[in-house]
C-alpha cells in the first residue's frame, strides 16, 4: 500500500494529504509500520524453515509452531544427535493461563514441528516427552539419527501455516469428509476431536464463547495479563518479536492502519476483541471444534494434544482451510478452577461434551476470505541456549 493510498483509506482528500505530510502524519505512518506490514527482523524467522540437514534447521521449524498469545514459551539445547526442549517460565500469561494448559499445548506444537522437520532434513526423530520427572520444565528430548531425506507436505506447510482470524466464507462449507480426516489425526487414546456442526450446537458454542469473552474482559486480573502481551508499537514489535499484534488480527486494512497511526487504549482493544469475536469470527465459522482429554491437568495429555493440534492445523493448511483457536471457554474454565470462582463456564461446556472429557483446545474452522498475515517470531539464535 502506498502512503497516499493509506491516507485516502482514512478518508483524507488530496489537499489534506499535503497538509498531513507537513504536520507529520506521513512520518507517523512510516514510523508506525503502516507501509511495512510483515517486514523487518521480527518476521525473518518465517523465511528460514527450508531443509539444511542440521539439527538447527529443526529448531527453525519448531519456532514457527502455533502458540497461545504468541508468547513462544520455549528454549532449546542442540547437539549433533539430539535436541532438548524446555519451557521458558518467564513467558507465562498469568491469570489467562493459571494452570499452564496453554503453555503445554504450545510446547506440544513445537515438539510436533521438530518431529516433522526431521525427515526432510535427513534425520529420524525419536521423541520422549517429560524425560526428567524431577524437572517439570524439561519438556522433551528429540533423539536424532541419520536417515534418507524424505519430503513431507506437512513440513512444507509449516512456513505457510498462519492463524486465520478474519471472516470465513459463508457460502462454502467444510465437508463431513474433511472433518472426519482431521478427527482421525487425534489418534492418541484418551484424546478426541469433538465437532459442533448443527445450528443448535454452533449457537450454544458461540453464546458460551461470547459469555466467556465478556467474563475475561470484566475480570481485572485476566484482562491485565491478557493486555500485557499486546504489541502496538512498531519498534516494540521489532525488539520483542512476540506477542499479539494488529496485522494478523483479522481486522480490515482501515482498522489496521488506524491502529498504527493512533494510540489505542485497553478498552478499545477489549471492545475490538469482543466485537470481532461476536460479529465476525463466530457467525462465519463453518464449524467449531474441541480437542478433549480425560485429565486436563495432566501435562503429558496436554503436550500430546498440542502435537495433535499442530498436525491438524498443518493438514488444514494443505487443504486451503483456515483455523483459529477460540480459547476463551477453557481460559475461563481454568480461571474459575484456580481462583475458586463459581463454575459457570465450567458447567456449561461440560454439558456440551462427552461425559468424562474436558476441552483443552477450542477453535473454529472454515474457508478464509482473506490471506492470513504473519505474527512476529524470535529467531532460533534467540531461543537456543548453551
ZIRA-V717848 format. One record per pair of residues at least 24 apart in sequence whose ideal C-beta (glycine too) atoms are under 6 Angstrom apart, sorted by sequence separation. I is the first residue (numbers start at 1). J is the second residue. D is the distance in whole Angstrom. If there is no record, write none. Layout:
i->I j->J d->D
i->I j->J d->D
This chain:
i->69 j->93 d->5
i->123 j->147 d->6
i->122 j->149 d->4
i->6 j->34 d->5
i->55 j->83 d->6
i->114 j->142 d->5
i->111 j->140 d->5
i->330 j->359 d->5
i->73 j->103 d->5
i->119 j->150 d->4
i->107 j->139 d->5
i->120 j->152 d->6
i->73 j->106 d->6
i->119 j->152 d->6
i->329 j->362 d->5
i->68 j->102 d->4
i->120 j->155 d->5
i->327 j->362 d->6
i->74 j->110 d->5
i->326 j->362 d->6
i->326 j->363 d->6
i->68 j->106 d->5
i->116 j->154 d->5
i->117 j->155 d->6
i->325 j->363 d->5
i->326 j->364 d->5
i->67 j->106 d->4
i->116 j->155 d->5
i->227 j->266 d->5
i->323 j->363 d->6
i->324 j->364 d->5
i->323 j->365 d->5
i->66 j->109 d->5
i->65 j->109 d->4
i->322 j->366 d->6
i->65 j->110 d->4
i->113 j->158 d->6
i->322 j->368 d->4
i->62 j->110 d->4
i->65 j->113 d->5
i->87 j->137 d->4
i->62 j->113 d->5
i->86 j->137 d->5
i->61 j->113 d->5
i->62 j->114 d->5
i->86 j->138 d->6
i->87 j->139 d->6
i->309 j->361 d->5
i->217 j->270 d->5
i->85 j->139 d->5
i->85 j->140 d->4
i->305 j->360 d->5
i->58 j->114 d->5
i->61 j->117 d->4
i->84 j->141 d->6
i->302 j->360 d->6
i->58 j->117 d->4
i->83 j->142 d->4
i->82 j->143 d->5
i->213 j->274 d->5
i->292 j->353 d->6
i->82 j->144 d->6
i->296 j->358 d->4
i->81 j->144 d->5
i->57 j->121 d->5
i->213 j->277 d->5
i->296 j->360 d->5
i->292 j->357 d->4
i->292 j->358 d->6
i->292 j->359 d->5
i->293 j->360 d->6
i->53 j->121 d->5
i->210 j->278 d->5
i->51 j->120 d->4
i->53 j->122 d->5
i->290 j->359 d->4
i->291 j->360 d->6
i->51 j->121 d->5
i->291 j->361 d->4
i->290 j->362 d->5
i->289 j->363 d->5
i->206 j->282 d->4
i->288 j->364 d->5
i->287 j->365 d->5
i->285 j->364 d->4
i->286 j->365 d->6
i->286 j->366 d->4
i->285 j->366 d->5
i->205 j->288 d->5
i->165 j->249 d->6
i->166 j->250 d->4
i->165 j->250 d->3
i->197 j->287 d->5
i->195 j->287 d->6
i->196 j->288 d->4
i->64 j->158 d->5
i->195 j->289 d->5
i->193 j->289 d->6
i->194 j->290 d->5
i->61 j->158 d->5
i->193 j->291 d->6
i->194 j->292 d->6
i->192 j->292 d->5
i->191 j->293 d->5
i->190 j->293 d->6
i->190 j->294 d->5
i->49 j->158 d->5
i->49 j->159 d->4
i->174 j->286 d->4
i->46 j->159 d->6
i->167 j->280 d->5
i->173 j->286 d->5
i->174 j->287 d->6
i->222 j->335 d->6
i->170 j->284 d->6
i->191 j->305 d->6
i->213 j->328 d->5
i->168 j->284 d->4
i->188 j->304 d->5
i->212 j->328 d->4
i->167 j->284 d->5
i->168 j->285 d->6
i->209 j->326 d->6
i->212 j->329 d->5
i->215 j->332 d->5
i->209 j->328 d->5
i->209 j->329 d->6
i->212 j->332 d->4
i->208 j->329 d->6
i->186 j->308 d->5
i->185 j->308 d->6
i->248 j->373 d->5
i->95 j->221 d->4
i->96 j->222 d->6
i->185 j->311 d->5
i->247 j->373 d->4
i->95 j->222 d->5
i->185 j->312 d->5
i->248 j->375 d->5
i->96 j->225 d->5
i->95 j->225 d->5
i->96 j->226 d->5
i->182 j->312 d->5
i->94 j->225 d->3
i->93 j->225 d->6
i->212 j->345 d->5
i->241 j->376 d->5
i->241 j->378 d->5
i->237 j->376 d->5
i->208 j->348 d->5
i->161 j->313 d->6
i->161 j->314 d->6
i->168 j->322 d->6
i->161 j->317 d->5
i->157 j->314 d->4
i->160 j->317 d->6
i->164 j->322 d->3
i->165 j->324 d->5
i->69 j->229 d->5
i->154 j->314 d->5
i->157 j->317 d->4
i->164 j->324 d->6
i->157 j->318 d->5
i->163 j->324 d->5
i->153 j->318 d->5
i->72 j->242 d->5
i->130 j->300 d->6
i->70 j->242 d->5
i->70 j->243 d->5
i->70 j->244 d->6
i->129 j->303 d->5
i->174 j->365 d->6
i->42 j->237 d->5
i->104 j->299 d->5
i->108 j->303 d->4
i->112 j->307 d->4
i->172 j->367 d->5
i->42 j->238 d->5
i->111 j->307 d->6
i->41 j->238 d->6
i->105 j->302 d->6
i->109 j->306 d->5
i->40 j->238 d->5
i->104 j->302 d->4
i->108 j->306 d->2
i->112 j->310 d->4
i->168 j->366 d->3
i->169 j->367 d->4
i->42 j->241 d->4
i->104 j->303 d->5
i->108 j->307 d->5
i->112 j->311 d->6
i->168 j->367 d->6
i->168 j->368 d->6
i->169 j->369 d->6
i->33 j->234 d->4
i->101 j->302 d->6
i->105 j->306 d->4
i->109 j->310 d->4
i->32 j->234 d->5
i->167 j->369 d->5
i->164 j->368 d->4
i->166 j->370 d->5
i->164 j->372 d->4
i->37 j->247 d->5
i->162 j->372 d->4
i->162 j->374 d->6
i->34 j->257 d->6
i->34 j->260 d->5
i->33 j->260 d->6
i->32 j->260 d->4
i->32 j->261 d->6
i->29 j->261 d->6
i->28 j->261 d->6
i->101 j->334 d->6
i->96 j->331 d->6
i->99 j->334 d->5
i->98 j->334 d->6
i->99 j->338 d->6
i->98 j->338 d->4
i->66 j->310 d->6
i->9 j->254 d->5
i->65 j->310 d->6
i->66 j->313 d->6
i->9 j->257 d->6
i->6 j->257 d->5
i->105 j->361 d->6
i->101 j->360 d->6
i->70 j->375 d->5
i->72 j->378 d->6
i->78 j->384 d->6
i->76 j->383 d->6
i->75 j->383 d->6
i->76 j->384 d->5
i->77 j->385 d->6
i->74 j->383 d->6
i->75 j->385 d->6
i->63 j->377 d->6
i->60 j->380 d->5
i->59 j->380 d->4
i->56 j->380 d->6
i->46 j->374 d->6
i->43 j->374 d->6
i->45 j->377 d->4
i->42 j->376 d->4
i->45 j->379 d->5
i->38 j->373 d->6
i->38 j->374 d->5
